[in-house]
Amino acid sequence: MSFSFLQDQFDNLEKHTQWGIEFVEKYAKFVKERSEIETNYAKQIRNLSKKYQPKKNSREEEESKYSFCRAFLTTLNELNDYAGQHEVIAENLTSQIIVELSRYLQELKTERKSHFHDGRKAQQYIESSWKQMESCKRKFERDCKEAERAQQYFEKMDADINVTKADVEKARQQAQMRHQMASDSKNDYSSYLQKFNQEQNEHYYTIIPNIFQKLQDMEEKRIERIGVCMKTFADVDRQVLPIVGKCLDGMTTAAESIEPKTDSKQVVESYKSGFEPPGDVEFEDYGQAMKRTASETSLSNSRESKEKPAGKSKGKLWPFIKNKNKLSLKLGSGPEDFSHLPPEQRRKKLQGKIDELNKDIQKEMDQRDALTKMKDVYIKNPQMGDPASVDPRLTEIGQNIEKLRFEVQKFEGWLAEVEERMPSKSDTHRRSGLYETQNNTTVSNSCAQDRESPDGSYTEEQNSETQVKANTDPNLTSSTPEFDDEFDDEETLPTIGTCKALYPFEGHNEGTISVAEGELLYVIEDDKGDGWTRVRRNEDEEGYVPTSYIEVFLETNAKGAMTYI
């Protein structure tokens, strides 16, 4: 009898179950790689969102005014939340599938090993029982043959008359003994055969089927577990879909909240300068030049006729012309009173500074109130603390409040000055109404005045035919030097008046000029509402000084001559 067919079945089952375990390991590896992809994707999305977040600077506050910037910021925040959901997917895949499969694989390997161990043990036992039964069978066969030979020998001895009676008796006893041994071997063989048949029946109908059934149950559980994991794999994604949908809805809502008209109004509001539009350019009647009298001629006529030919003037209007060499009045932080800005922008900056100072004052006052209450508690309950320990801080806070209030008063003064200077919308011709001509002499003027560009830079413009009355101050002499490359035009500007420095001014910024207290200078460009007046000291020195630092004396018949002080 052969048991090789049974061994073959065990080998086949062993190979199949081993392949099943390897499949579970492969699926676990697949889920692990998917989890890593989700983690890396979430990390990249978070980095992308962080990369495009507004930087912590002054530009951030400006950008927050526009709806499209706010919408983009909302999109970045929603994208960050979206990345978080991919992190949730990775975490759930790890906890619900990878960890569970790792634990299940250990259990599966242990169970499989146990079942095949039982099968091999049962196989070895039945084979051992078979061998023992075969041994009993062969012994019985040998004993029967020996008994038959002993019987034949006895019969031969008994028939031989030459053999002694003693030899015959010995042969008879030997035959009887052999027959007894054969009988005992027969009984043993019969007993072992019966036992083997029972064990074989139990082996093939009970033990092995049970082992195979356990292996089958194990395999079904493995397949079922794989199915559950695959369902979980899909459910993990499905669970985050509602939140992902909310993130996408948030992006859509942000996009729909963009208001182009409101944003464009913000741009207008941000860059509104507060300057009046330029007046009409007057007609220059060159045909009347010969009829002018000496009294109608400016002291600068002789210089202008020598230094530049007539008709070479450059009429520029600031909204349309860019300066090649802008004055660097906006370098660094600028003046404390924001006088380098156009009137409207300066007003906004001053108002913002006042609001900021008021907030600081309120914070200091809140701290003072809190410390005062603490001091009262210490006075009532000395064991809680020394009331005198609070006094230095209260004194410091009081000093801070006084400083801040002084700053507020200073900025409020500048704000009142700006609001007083700003032109009225209902009176667009306020400038021309402020001045009257002192005689009936007709003065030709191209009205080519200096304008300030919307970006805060200055454009130097003049007309070669502009004529003003000479100032009779003996301390001043008129001169017209050529400008260096800090100014846009190489032509000199005529003087339109004089000024006296009330305070010393250092003039560190490019385009400015330093003055000493009491110094007399020529005015070649009046204040356009930006807080700066252009003056000239001599042929080589000219630049801008703060209007509030000087007292200006303008010629009343100079076109556009005006001051804000």
C-alpha positions in Angstrom: 0.0 0.0 0.0 1.3 3.5 -0.9 0.6 6.8 0.8 2.3 8.9 -1.9 -1.0 10.3 -3.3 -1.8 11.7 0.1 1.6 13.2 0.4 1.2 14.8 -3.0 -2.1 16.4 -1.8 -0.3 17.9 1.2 2.4 19.3 -1.0 -0.1 20.9 -3.3 -2.0 22.5 -0.4 1.2 23.7 1.1 2.2 25.5 -2.1 -1.3 27.0 -2.6 -1.5 28.3 1.0 2.0 29.7 0.8 1.0 31.5 -2.4 -2.0 32.9 -0.6 0.2 34.3 2.2 2.4 35.9 -0.4 -0.6 37.5 -2.0 -1.7 39.0 1.3 1.9 40.4 1.8 1.8 41.8 -1.8 -1.6 43.5 -1.1 -0.3 44.9 2.2 2.7 46.3 0.3 0.4 47.8 -2.3 -1.7 49.6 0.3 1.5 50.8 2.1 2.8 52.4 -1.1 -0.6 54.0 -1.7 -0.4 55.5 1.8 3.1 56.8 1.1 1.8 58.4 -2.1 -1.0 60.1 -0.2 1.4 61.4 2.5 3.8 62.8 -0.1 1.0 64.3 -2.1 -0.4 66.0 1.0 3.0 67.3 1.9 3.5 68.7 -1.5 0.1 70.4 -1.5 0.8 71.9 1.9 4.2 73.2 0.7 2.5 74.7 -2.3 -0.1 76.4 -0.2 2.5 77.7 2.2 4.7 78.9 -0.6 2.0 81.2 -2.0 0.7 82.4 1.3 1.1 86.2 1.6 4.4 87.3 3.2 4.3 89.1 6.5 5.1 92.6 5.3 3.4 95.9 4.5 2.2 94.5 1.1 0.0 92.0 2.8 -2.3 94.6 4.2 -2.6 96.3 0.8 -3.4 93.0 -0.9 -6.1 92.1 1.5 -8.1 95.0 0.2 -8.8 93.3 -3.1 -11.4 90.6 -3.4 -9.4 88.5 -5.9 -6.4 88.5 -3.4 -8.8 87.4 -0.6 -10.3 84.8 -2.8 -6.8 83.4 -3.6 -6.0 83.4 0.1 -9.2 81.4 0.8 -8.3 79.0 -2.0 -4.9 78.4 -0.4 -6.5 77.8 3.0 -9.0 75.4 1.5 -6.2 73.7 -0.4 -4.4 73.2 2.9 -7.5 71.6 4.3 -7.7 69.5 1.2 -4.2 68.3 1.8 -5.3 67.4 5.3 -7.9 65.0 4.0 -5.2 63.2 2.0 -3.3 62.8 5.2 -6.4 61.3 6.8 -6.6 58.8 3.9 -3.0 57.8 4.6 -3.6 57.5 8.3 -6.7 55.4 7.8 -5.0 53.1 5.3 -2.2 52.5 7.7 -4.4 51.9 10.8 -7.3 50.0 9.2 -5.5 47.9 6.6 -1.7 47.8 6.9 -1.6 47.3 10.7 -4.5 44.8 10.6 -3.0 42.8 7.7 0.4 42.7 9.4 -1.2 41.2 12.5 -3.3 38.8 10.5 -0.4 37.6 8.5 1.4 36.4 11.7 -1.8 34.6 12.8 -2.2 33.1 9.3 1.3 31.8 9.2 1.1 30.3 12.7 -2.3 28.6 11.9 -1.0 27.2 8.6 2.1 25.8 10.2 0.0 24.1 12.9 -2.4 22.5 10.4 0.4 21.1 8.2 2.2 19.9 11.4 -0.9 17.9 12.4 -1.2 16.5 8.9 2.4 15.3 8.7 2.1 13.8 12.2 -1.0 11.9 11.2 0.7 10.8 8.1 3.7 9.6 9.9 1.6 7.7 12.5 -0.4 5.8 9.9 2.7 4.9 8.0 4.3 3.7 11.2 1.2 1.6 12.0 1.3 0.1 8.5 5.0 -0.8 8.9 4.2 -2.5 12.2 1.4 -4.5 10.7 3.6 -5.6 7.8 6.2 -6.7 10.3 3.7 -8.9 12.1 2.5 -10.3 8.8 6.0 -11.2 7.7 6.8 -12.8 11.1 3.6 -14.9 10.8 4.6 -15.9 7.3 8.1 -17.0 8.5 6.7 -18.9 11.5 4.2 -20.8 9.3 7.0 -21.8 7.0 9.2 -22.9 9.9 6.3 -24.9 11.4 5.6 -26.6 8.1 9.3 -27.6 7.7 9.4 -28.8 11.3 6.3 -30.9 10.6 7.8 -32.4 7.5 11.0 -33.2 9.4 9.1 -34.9 12.2 7.1 -37.1 9.7 10.3 -38.0 7.9 12.0 -39.0 11.2 8.9 -40.9 12.3 8.9 -43.0 9.1 12.6 -43.8 9.3 13.2 -47.1 11.2 16.8 -46.4 11.7 16.1 -43.3 13.8 16.0 -43.8 17.5 12.8 -43.1 19.4 14.5 -40.3 21.2 15.2 -38.5 18.0 11.7 -38.9 16.8 10.4 -37.5 20.0 12.7 -34.5 19.7 11.5 -33.8 16.2 7.9 -34.1 17.3 8.4 -31.6 20.1 10.2 -29.3 17.7 7.3 -29.4 15.3 4.8 -28.7 18.1 6.8 -25.7 19.2 6.9 -24.3 15.6 3.2 -24.8 15.3 2.7 -22.9 18.5 4.9 -20.0 17.4 3.0 -19.8 14.1 -0.2 -19.8 16.0 1.0 -16.9 18.2 2.3 -15.0 15.2 -1.1 -15.5 13.5 -2.8 -14.0 16.6 -0.4 -11.1 16.7 -0.8 -10.4 13.0 -4.6 -10.6 13.2 -4.6 -8.2 16.2 -2.3 -5.7 14.4 -4.3 -6.0 11.2 -7.5 -5.2 13.0 -5.9 -2.3 14.8 -4.4 -0.9 11.5 -7.7 -1.1 9.7 -9.3 0.9 12.5 -6.5 3.5 12.4 -6.5 3.7 8.7 -10.3 4.2 8.6 -10.0 6.9 11.2 -7.1 8.5 9.3 -8.8 8.7 6.0 -12.3 9.5 7.2 -11.7 11.6 10.3 -8.2 13.0 10.9 -7.2 14.0 7.3 -10.6 15.4 6.4 -10.6 17.5 9.5 -7.2 18.9 8.7 -8.2 19.6 5.1 -11.4 21.3 6.4 -9.3 23.5 8.7 -7.0 24.4 5.8 -10.1 25.2 3.7 -11.6 27.4 6.5 -8.2 29.1 6.8 -8.1 29.8 3.1 -11.7 31.1 3.0 -10.9 33.5 5.9 -7.9 34.7 4.1 -9.9 35.5 1.0 -12.6 37.1 3.0 -10.1 39.3 4.8 -8.7 40.4 1.5 -12.2 41.3 0.3 -12.8 43.3 3.5 -9.5 45.2 3.1 -10.4 46.0 -0.5 -13.7 47.4 0.6 -12.1 49.4 3.3 -9.6 50.7 0.7 -12.5 52.3 -1.1 -14.4 53.4 2.0 -11.4 55.3 3.3 -11.5 57.5 0.2 -15.3 57.8 0.3 -15.3 58.9 3.9 -13.3 62.1 3.1 -15.3 63.0 0.0 -17.8 65.2 1.9 -15.0 67.3 3.4 -13.1 67.4 0.1 -16.4 68.6 -1.5 -16.7 71.3 1.1 -13.1 72.4 0.4 -13.9 72.6 -3.3 -17.2 74.4 -2.5 -15.1 76.9 -0.5 -12.9 77.5 -3.5 -15.9 78.0 -5.7 -17.5 80.4 -3.3 -14.2 82.4 -3.0 -14.0 82.6 -6.8 -17.6 83.8 -7.0 -17.0 86.5 -4.3 -14.5 88.3 -6.6 -15.9 91.8 -7.4 -14.1 93.5 -10.3 -15.8 96.8 -9.9 -15.0 97.0 -6.2 -11.4 96.1 -6.8 -11.0 98.7 -9.5 -12.5 101.3 -7.1 -9.9 100.3 -4.5 -7.2 101.0 -7.0 -8.7 104.4 -7.7 -8.9 105.1 -4.0 -5.4 103.9 -3.3 -3.7 106.0 -5.9 -5.9 109.1 -5.9 -3.4 112.0 -5.6 -5.7 114.9 -4.7 -4.1 117.2 -7.3 -6.3 119.4 -9.5 -6.2 118.8 -13.2 -4.0 121.3 -15.1 -5.6 124.4 -16.5 -5.9 125.2 -20.2 -2.7 126.0 -22.0 -2.8 129.6 -23.0 -2.0 130.9 -26.5 1.4 132.4 -26.9 1.4 135.3 -29.2 4.9 135.5 -30.5 3.8 138.2 -33.0 3.5 140.7 -30.1 7.1 140.2 -29.0 8.3 143.4 -30.6 5.6 145.5 -28.9 6.7 144.7 -25.4 8.1 147.4 -23.3 11.1 147.2 -21.1 9.0 147.3 -18.0 7.1 144.2 -19.2 10.3 142.2 -19.6 11.6 139.8 -16.9 15.1 140.0 -15.6 15.5 136.5 -16.8 14.9 137.4 -20.5 18.5 138.3 -21.2 19.7 135.0 -19.6 17.1 132.9 -21.4 17.9 134.4 -24.8 21.5 133.5 -24.3 21.2 130.1 -22.7 18.3 128.6 -24.7 16.6 129.5 -28.0 13.0 130.4 -28.0 10.4 127.7 -28.8 12.5 124.9 -27.2 10.3 124.6 -24.1 8.9 121.2 -23.2 5.3 121.2 -22.0 4.6 118.1 -20.0 1.5 116.9 -18.2 2.2 114.4 -15.4 -0.4 111.8 -16.1 1.2 111.0 -19.5 4.9 111.5 -19.1 7.4 109.4 -17.1 10.6 110.9 -15.7 13.8 109.3 -16.7 15.6 110.5 -13.6 13.1 110.5 -10.6 14.0 112.3 -7.4 14.7 109.8 -4.7 12.4 111.4 -2.1 10.8 108.1 -1.5 13.9 106.2 -0.6 14.0 104.6 2.8 11.1 105.3 5.1 10.5 108.8 4.0 9.7 111.9 6.1 7.7 111.3 9.3 4.9 113.5 8.1 4.6 111.6 4.8 5.2 114.9 3.0 6.8 113.0 0.1 3.3 111.7 -0.8 0.6 113.3 -2.8 -2.1 115.1 -0.7 -4.8 112.3 -0.8 -2.3 109.6 -0.1 -0.6 111.6 2.6 -4.0 112.2 4.3 -4.7 108.4 4.3 -1.3 107.7 5.8 -1.7 110.3 8.5 -5.1 109.1 9.4 -3.9 105.5 9.5 -1.0 106.5 11.8 -3.4 108.4 14.1 -5.7 105.3 14.3 -2.7 103.1 15.1 -1.5 105.5 17.8 -5.0 105.6 19.3 -5.0 101.8 19.5 -1.7 101.9 21.2 -3.0 104.4 23.7 -6.0 102.2 24.4 -3.8 99.2 25.0 -1.7 101.2 27.5 -4.8 102.5 29.2 -6.1 99.0 29.5 -2.8 97.9 31.1 -2.9 100.9 33.5 -6.5 100.0 34.5 -5.5 96.4 35.2 -2.4 97.4 37.2 -4.5 99.9 39.2 -7.0 97.2 40.1 -4.1 94.9 41.1 -2.7 97.7 43.3 -6.0 98.1 45.0 -6.1 94.4 45.7 -2.6 94.6 47.1 -3.6 97.5 49.3 -6.6 95.6 50.7 -4.7 92.3 51.0 -1.0 93.1 51.7 -0.3 89.4 51.9 -0.9 89.0 48.2 1.8 91.5 47.2 3.5 94.9 47.7 1.4 97.8 46.3 4.6 99.8 45.8 5.9 97.2 43.3 3.3 98.3 40.8 4.2 102.0 40.9 7.2 101.9 38.5 5.2 100.2 35.9 2.3 102.6 36.3 4.7 105.5 36.0 6.2 104.0 32.8 2.7 103.5 31.3 1.8 107.0 32.1 4.8 108.3 30.3 4.1 106.1 27.4 0.5 107.4 27.2 1.8 111.0 27.3 4.2 110.3 24.5 1.6 108.6 22.4 -0.8 111.5 22.9 1.8 114.0 21.9 2.4 111.9 18.8 -1.3 111.9 18.1 -1.5 115.7 18.4 1.5 116.1 16.1 -0.1 113.9 13.4 -3.5 115.5 13.8 -1.8 118.8 13.2 -0.3 117.6 10.0 -3.7 116.0 9.0 -5.5 119.3 9.6 -2.9 121.0 7.5 -3.3 118.6 4.6 -7.1 118.7 4.7 -7.0 122.5 4.7 -4.7 122.5 1.6 -6.6 119.9 -0.4 -8.7 121.4 -3.2 -12.4 121.4 -3.0 -14.3 119.3 -5.6 -16.9 122.1 -6.1 -14.3 124.7 -6.8 -12.1 123.4 -9.5 -10.8 126.9 -10.3 -9.7 127.7 -6.8 -6.1 128.2 -7.7 -6.6 130.8 -10.4 -8.9 132.8 -8.1 -6.3 133.2 -5.4 -4.1 135.5 -7.4 -4.7 138.9 -9.1 -2.5 140.6 -11.6 -0.9 143.9 -10.4 -0.9 145.7 -13.8 -2.5 145.5 -17.2 0.6 144.2 -18.9 -0.1 141.0 -20.9 2.3 138.2 -20.0 2.7 135.3 -22.4 2.9 132.0 -20.6 2.6 128.4 -21.8 1.3 127.3 -18.4 3.9 124.6 -18.5 4.1 123.9 -14.8 5.8 121.1 -12.9 3.4 118.3 -12.2 3.9 115.4 -9.9 3.4 112.0 -11.4 1.0 109.5 -9.7 3.8 107.4 -8.4 5.2 110.2 -6.2 8.1 111.2 -8.5 8.7 114.7 -9.8 8.9 115.9 -13.4 10.7 119.1 -14.1 9.0 121.2 -16.7 9.2 124.8 -17.7 8.5 127.3 -20.6 11.3 129.3 -21.9 9.0 132.3 -22.5 7.7 132.5 -18.9 8.4 136.0 -17.6 8.2 137.1 -14.0 9.0 140.3 -12.2 12.4 140.7 -10.8 12.7 140.7 -7.0 14.3 143.9 -5.8 15.9 142.3 -2.7 19.6 143.4 -2.8 20.7 140.2 -1.1 19.6 138.1 -4.1 21.0 137.8 -7.6 19.2 135.9 -10.3 21.0 133.0 -11.8 20.0 130.1 -14.1 22.4 127.1 -13.8 22.0 123.9 -15.7 20.6 120.9 -13.8 22.6 117.7 -13.3 21.2 114.4 -14.4 18.9 114.1 -11.3 16.4 116.2 -13.2 14.6 115.3 -16.4 15.4 118.4 -18.4 18.7 120.2 -19.1 16.9 123.6 -19.4 16.9 125.9 -16.4 13.8 127.1 -14.7 13.0 130.8 -14.2 12.7 132.2 -10.7 9.2 132.8 -9.5 10.0 134.4 -6.2 12.2 134.3 -3.1 12.1 132.6 0.2 13.6 132.8 3.7 14.6 129.7 5.7 12.8 129.6 9.0 14.6 126.5 10.2 17.8 124.6 9.2 17.3 121.6 6.9 20.0 119.0 6.4 18.8 117.7 3.0 20.2 114.1 3.1 17.9 112.6 0.5 18.8 112.8 -3.2 17.1 115.7 -4.9 17.0 117.9 -1.7 19.2 120.8 -0.7 20.5 121.8 2.7 19.6 125.3 4.0 20.6 127.3 7.0 18.2 129.2 9.2 17.7 132.8 7.9 19.2 132.0 4.5 17.6 133.7 1.4 17.0 131.6 -1.7 15.3 131.8 -5.1 12.0 129.9 -5.6 11.9 128.2 -9.0 9.0 125.8 -8.4 6.1 126.3 -5.9 4.5 123.6 -3.6 2.0 121.5 -5.5 0.4 120.1 -2.4 3.1 117.5 -1.6 4.9 119.6 1.0 8.0 120.4 -1.0 9.2 123.6 -2.7 12.0 123.8 -5.3 14.6 126.5 -4.6 18.0 127.6 -6.0 21.0 129.0 -4.1 23.4 129.7 -7.0 24.3 128.4 -10.4 25.4 125.1 -9.1 23.1 124.4 -6.2 19.3 123.8 -6.3 16.8 121.2 -4.9 13.8 120.7 -2.8 13.1 121.8 0.8 10.1 121.3 3.0 7.6 124.1 2.5 7.0 124.3 6.2 10.6 125.2 6.8 10.6 128.4 4.6 8.6 131.6 4.2 7.9 132.1 0.5 7.5 135.5 -1.3 6.1 134.8 -4.8 5.8 137.2 -7.7 2.1 138.0 -8.0 2.2 138.2 -11.8 3.9 134.8 -12.3 1.5 132.3 -13.8 0.6 129.6 -11.3 2.7 131.1 -8.5 1.2 130.0 -5.2 2.1 128.6 -1.8 0.3 126.6 0.8 1.8 128.2 3.9 
